[in-house]
Amino acid sequence: IQSSRKYNMAEWHTDLRALMNLTGVEGLPTVFYLRDMQISEELFLEDISNLLNIGEVPNLYSKYERNNSKDELFGKLKESLQNRYKKILNSQDEALELLKLHSRENLHIVIAMSPMDKQFKNRLRMFPSLAKSTQINWFLPWPEEALRSVASQYLSDMADIQKEKEGIISLCIDMQERVRLVAERYKNEMQSYYYVTPTSYLDLLKTFKKLLAEKNKYFLGGIKSYENGLEELKKTESFVAHMKAKLLEMEPEQKKRNENAVHLADSLKKRQYEVQEDTKTAQKEEEKAAEAKKIADVLQAECQADLDKAMPEFKEAEAAMGTINQDAISILQGMAAPRDELKPVAQALCIILGIAPKQISKTELDYWLPKKIFTYKNIKKLAEYNSDTFPLSKASELKKIIESPGFTSEAIGAVSTQGELIARWIRAFVKFDMVNRDIAPKKAKLKEESDKAREAQEAYAKTSKQLEERKTMLGEVKKQSELAEMQKKQLAQEIEVTKKKIERARDLFDLLKNEKKRWREQCNELQEKHKNMLGDVLISSGMIAYMGVFPASYRDSCTGSWKQLLSKFEIPQSETYSLYNILCDPLQKLLWQKLKLPTDTISTENAIIMERSNRWPLLIDPQRQAVDWIKGKERVEIIKRSQKSEYMLKRISVCITQGISILLEDIEETIDHHLNPIIQRDIYQEGSKSMIKLGDEALVVHKNFNFYMATKLTNPHYSPEICAQVTLLNFKSTEEGLRDQMLNIIVRKEEPLTEKNREDAIQKSMEIKRRLKIKEEEI
């Protein structure tokens, strides 16, 4: 059954009806398991007694339910029994009888009760069938064989301890048996009760595995950190030496680069001066060439203007000459006796073409040589004639001929059209030649100036080419100079960085020189602790699993015996054992004491056990010292046991989901069974969420949720079940603790300044250790 805060007789009967249906109708063999902590009403046992005696619960169905359920039961029974036994049912009463029969056959009732429960005897007297109609099984303490088998199976996956495994198992068995005997002694000497259960043994094994893995990781991590720190210091020394040697190598190179940079800078200045001078020269040459070209262009324009005056007539004559064809030439050739008007034309042609006339007499020449003069070849030659090569003497003769009275276009054209065209060309040729000869000085001057302009342009081109070459060389030198300067600066920066590295490394080494010794000591200490870790963790696991309820003398007695067994089984251990040295950080202890934890050893050990245990703590704290400490170290919701269950569970539900710790105060010798899921840590996973079912409600468990219980009873007697479910911690004041508290009160009253200085010193010590730890991690 799943009991909740609202679980009552009605819900109990609903569960019983479901049980009867499961066993009687469906025929499923079923175990009905009931624990004494689930019996919230004694009438539950009356129904159980009836089931044991007569196989049914009278009046389980009301009159209405009975009348409405018979048909349903009869129908299901009929179908079920006919299929199973091939039996026909004739009445509803027969179905009910078969229901009882099948329930007896398929139902097995298991009741778990603790003989330590004060109600145990009364329940047996009130309901005798619990003893008469049941098979009583007494579950005695596990024998050594069972303890050894469980431990062997539990530790089978720990390959690192296989060598010491048998010794560890033997010591675990001794812890279970020894603490059971110590509990008897505790009962006889102190009249206090504590029960050692198999759950405590399983918790011992679980705690041992967890602590061993945790401490192994812690020690190896610490050793590695300190070894890394020492290695870094060693590297720093080597680094400084290496940097010094490198610095010595850099100095000659720096000198060489500086000299190279200076040389290139001088070369760059020289090249820049040469480029500047060449630029000036090029500018002068450019100006000179431009001036010469300007003069030549003026002369060229003048000559061209003079030529342009005669050129149209000359071009017109050339065009006319182009119209003379072979037929026209044949007509001229066929003239045996020339007319007087054509003779000057023939004479002019002979002069131009360089054809010698025919000698008629000593004083008379005949220029009429038509076969020689008037040829198509000569006519073409005239069209392509270059007047520049025409001699001046011939030009004078031609001038006389064209200025003669008979050398006119009208006179010659009247005789021969072809002759008139040739005459026109000759006249234009002579005029053009005259103009050409008139401008000959200008042409000569033009040629001279053109030559000067060409020479100036060539000089400028040469200078420009030289300038470009020098600029290219300047660019190369500039690049080399910039590269050299950059390399010089880089080397200078590298040298400066190297010096700073050396300086910083030297400073770091000087600062950590004293730490080096401490780190080595810490590393050696961690290595020694890691070597002795197995035995120390095993004793610490026993302390956490069993020793929270016992006073100091009992704890010392057990740890002393366990140390002897560790030596016997050759399991490494520290010379002197202290739970504080194994599982507590000094900074943590100072913080606890600042938060009002008593300074005695028992209180410190109890705080360690509370932090490390797998079970929720139940604090025996009549002086409320532990309660004050818990209130100071974290936010807690205070809940009184006297509060109503319904209201209490609502507040607890809110705290579970919001991660607020709960402190349940004023616990008596029994605990509300509604809190069992929390106390037993019945947490299950639903996806990525941790869930717990509290009553009828499933809650998401916040990771920061903690649950504390405290009692003011000085000598409570808790049942074995409670002892198995919680970690009992005895925070009753000890002589050592009272002495320290009295001393603090006296000092606070008599010497308030001294007390303040002490508190300041503790605070300062905490801060120094905290900062030291942070710095070590950073380094």
ABEGO torsion letter per residue (X at the ends): XBBBAABBAAAAAAAAAAAAAAAAAAGBBBBBBBBAAABABAAAAAAAAAAAAAGBBBGABBAAAAAAAAAAAAAAAAAAAAAAAGBBBABAAAAAAAAAAAAAAABBBBBBBBAABAAAAAAAAABAAAAAABBBBBBBBBBAAAAAAAAAAAAAABAAAAAAAAAAAAAAAAAAAAAAAAAAAAAAAAGBBBBBBAAAAAAAAAAAAAAAAAAAAAAAAAAAAAAAAAAAAAAAAAAAAAAAAAAAAAAAAAAAAAAAAAAAAAAAAAAAAAAAAAAAAAAAAAAAAAAAAAAAAAAAAAAAAAAAAAAAAAAAAAAAAAABBAAAAAAAAABABBBAAAAAAAAAAAAAAGBBBBBABAABBBABBAAAABBAAAAAAAAABBAAABBAAAAAAAAAAAABAABBAAAAAAABAAAAAAAAAAAAAAAAAAAAAAAAAAAAAAAAAAAAAAAAAAAAAAAAAAAAAAAAAAAAAAAAAAAAAAAAAAAAAAAAAAAAAAAAAAAAAAAAAAAAAAAAAAAAAAAAAAAAAAAAAAAAAAAAAAAAABBAAAAAAAAAAAAAAAAAAGBBBBABBBAAAAABBAAAAAAAAAAGBBABAAAAAAAAAAAABABBBBBBBAAGAAAAAAAAABBBBBBBAABBAAAAAAAAAAAAAAGBBBBBBGBBABBBAAAAAAAAGBBBBBEABBBBBBEABBBBBBAABBBBBBBABABBBBBAAAAAABBBBBABBBAAAAAAAAAAAAAAAABAAAAAAAAAAAAAAAAAAAAAAAAAAAX
